Amino acid sequence: MLKRMWILLLMLPCFCIQVNAADEKLFPEVTGWKMKAEQRVYSSSDLWELIDGAADIFLSYYFQDLHIAEYTSKNKIIRVELYRHQTIEDAYGIYSAERMPDYPQVQVGSQGYKSQGVLNFLTGNYYVKVMSAGVEEASESAIALIAEKVNAGLAQPVGLPVLSQVFPVEGRVYLSDTYIAQNFMGYSFFRNAFSAKYEQPVPLQLFVIRLTEDEIGKMLDQYMKTMKEDKVSRKDDLYRVDDMFNGPVFLKKKDSYLVGTVNTGDEKAAAEMIDSLIQKLP
């Protein structure tokens, strides 16, 4: 028994060295820059120590861990933060929640944007932030170079989640697409919702949720149970719910999908938008 314990203790240092080496491989060497990876790796239990006010929203998208490194060249420092989430959908959700539609888009990873001294992008289940952090501000080209090297090293699949791409293009508000992992419309039972906003044919928000067919049925039943009977009506397969918190909500269940609109009382427009999205479902 004692011999077995000694063997386990001897193995532990080797395991730690392997983990640290793997962490550093997340950050490639870049000519002209000295790279130093932080030994500390943040998890869901201590992320608040770094980003206190924003930690909750990261955790709502099933944040896994955060690795950080700095690239130094004289007085210039470029800091890289790798936020890893449970799925591609979760990473897309937190990225789109922080994405600024008025900032220029960049071709890094699956999608990215930049502002002065900052370049943020999405790649696979990573949300990556690259920023100038030194006394002397790093150039846009240097920030972009390191972002591209990091993206290449991560070698993630390129592309946005499938359901983020099924929304009709006509009338859609630019970069209004997003993913809400939890508490969609303020209800704990509504989750995994992709949505986008529209200006035409009328202002509204269109959404789709995909789970199992049984889960979708239970979700719809639970929503109806929270409403008074006089707030719910049905015409064929189209539900209308006069939600006291969200206004008129139109819904259709299609196999393992729940498709709906928020923020419009126009039944005709809502039904047309819902049907248009249903036709594009995988």
N, C-alpha and C positions, 0 to 999 in steps of 0.2 A: 504493500500500500504506500509506504513512504517512498519507495523507489519510483512509483508511478507519479507521485506528487512532484518529485524533483524533476522528472522528465517534462512535466507540464510547465513548471516554473522556468526551465531552461528554454522552452519553446516560446514563451511570451515575448521576450525582447526581439526575437526574429520576426514575430508577427507585427510588432509595432514598427520595425524598420521597413517592412514591406508596405504597410499602410502609408507611411510618410513618403516613401518613394513614389507610390501611386498618386498621391496628392500632387506632388511636384510635376508629374507628367501632364497634369491638366494645363500647365502654363509652358508654352514653348520658349526656347531661347530666341532672341531677336537681335540681329547684328547691330551693334552700336548702343545697346541697352543692357544693363545689368538687371537680371530678374531675381527677386527674392520672394518666395512664397511664405505667407504667414503659417506658422505651425498650428495655430488655433483654427479649428473648424467649428463654425456655428451650427447648431441644430435647432429643432423646434422648441427646445427647452430653454435656450438662452439667446435666441435671436433678438429679443427685446433689449438686450444689453447694448446692441449696436444700433438698432433702428427702433427705438422705443415706441414712437407714435405710429409707425407703419407696420409693426410686426404682425398685428392681428389680421390685416388683409392678406399678408403673405401666408400666414398659417391657414387661412380659409381656403387657400389654393393648394393645400397639402404639401407645403414646403418640407424638403428633406434635409438639405444642408447647404452651407455657404462656404466657399473657398475663396481666399483673397490673395492677391499677389501685387507687388509693385515693381514697375520697370523704371530704372533710374539712368539718366544721362546728364551729367553735370548738375545743373540746378533744376532740371526738369524731371518730374515724376509722373508716371501714368499708372493709375490704380485700376486693377481689374477685379470685379466681383462676379463670381459665378454662383447664381442662385439655382439650385437643382430642385425640381418639383417632381411629384410622383408620376405624372403623365405629361404628354405633349399638350393635352387640353388644359391642364392646370397651369403650365408655363405660359401658354397663349393667353389664359385668363388674366394672370397678373401683369403680363406684358401689355395687353390691350387696355387694362385698367389704368396703367401709368402712361401709356402712349399719348403723345401730344399731336393731334392732327394738323396743327399749324406749323409743326417743325418739318424740315426737309426729310424725305425718306432716303434711305441708303440701301444699297444692295449688299448686305452682309447677312449671312444666315438665311433664315426663312423670311424675315422682315426686320427692318430697323429704322431708327430715326436719329437725328443728331441735333444738338444745339451748341452754344458756345462752350467749348471745353468738354463736351459730353457726347458719347455715342452709345446708345442702348440697342440691343438687338435680341431676337428670339432665334434659338436654334435647338431643335428637338425638345427635350424637356428641361432645357436650360434657359434662364433669362439672364443675359449678360450685360453688365454695366462697365463701360470703359470711360475713364475720366482723367482730366489733367488735375494733379494734386500737389504740384511743386510750387516753389517760390516763383519760378518763371513758367508761364503757361506753355504747355506743349502745343505744337501745331496740329491742325486738323489732319494733315497727311500722316503725322506720326501716330496719332490716335487711331486713325483708320487702318494703318499698317498693322498695329498690334491687335486691333479687333479682328482683322482678317486672319492673322496667324493663329489667334486663339480659336476662332471658329473652325479653321482647318484642322487644328489639333483635336478638337472635340469630336469631329467627324460624325455629326448627327444627320439624320435624314432631313432633307430639305422639303419644306411645304407646310402649309397651315392645316389645322384639323379639317377633315372632310366636311363636317357639318357647318363650318364657318364659311364654306364656299357654295352653299346651296341657296343662299338668299338672292332673290331677284335683284338685278343691278339697277334697273330703271327706277329713278326716284329715290334711291338710297342715299342717305347722308354719308359723305366721305369719311371713311375710317371710323364709322360708328359701330362696326361689328365687334362683338365681345362675347365672353363666356363667363357665366356666373355659376360657380361650383356649388354654392350653398345659399340658402335663404333667398331664392329668387322671388321678387315681388313682396319680400318681407315675410314669407311663409317657410317654415323649417322643412316642410315636406316637398317643396319645390326645389329641385337641385338639377345640376348638369344642364343648364339652359344656355343655348346659343341664341344671341339676339342681334338685331340691327335696327336702326331708326330710319324712317322714311319721311320725306317731305311731300311726295306725290304717290298715289292720287290724292291722299289726305295725310296730314301729319299723324304718324302712329309708330308703335314699336312692334316688330314682328319677332316671334321667338319659336324655337323648336327644342324639345327635350326628347332624348332617346334613352330608354332603359329596356328592361324586358317588358313584354306585353302585359304580364301580370302586374308588374310594378307600376306601369303607366295607368292601368285600370284602378289600382288602389290609390294612386296619387290623385286622379280625377275624382274618385269617390270622396276622398278626404276633403278636397277643396269644396265640393258641393255641401258636405256636412257642416262646414264652417259658415255657410251662408244661410240666411233665412229663405224660406221657400219662395216668397214673393220676389226675391232678388235673382232667381234662376229661371230661365226659359229655354226651350229647345225647339228648333225647327229642323226636321230631319236629323242630320248628324252634327249640326252646328249648335253649340251652346252659347248663350249669352248670360254673363254674370255681371250684375251691377255691384261691383266690389266697392265697399265703403272706403277702402284705402287707395285703390288703384283706378277707380272709375270703371267704365264699361270694359269688360274682358270677353273676347270671343274665342272659342276653343273648338278644336276638332281632334278626335282620337283616330289615329291611323296605324293599326297594327302596334308596333312597339314605339310609336312616336306620339307625342302630344304637340300640336301646332296651334299657335294662337296669336292674338294681337292685344295690345294694351294702348290706352290713351286715345281711343276713338270710339264714338257712338255710331259711326257710319257702318251699318251692317253689310251693305253691298260691297263697299271697299274692303272691309275686313275679310269677308268671305272670299273675294277675288284674290287677295294677297295670300291668304291661307292656302287656297287651292293651287296657286302658282308655286308656292314653296313645296307643297306635297308632291307635285309632279316631278320635282328635282331630287327627291329623297333617294338615297342609295338603296 
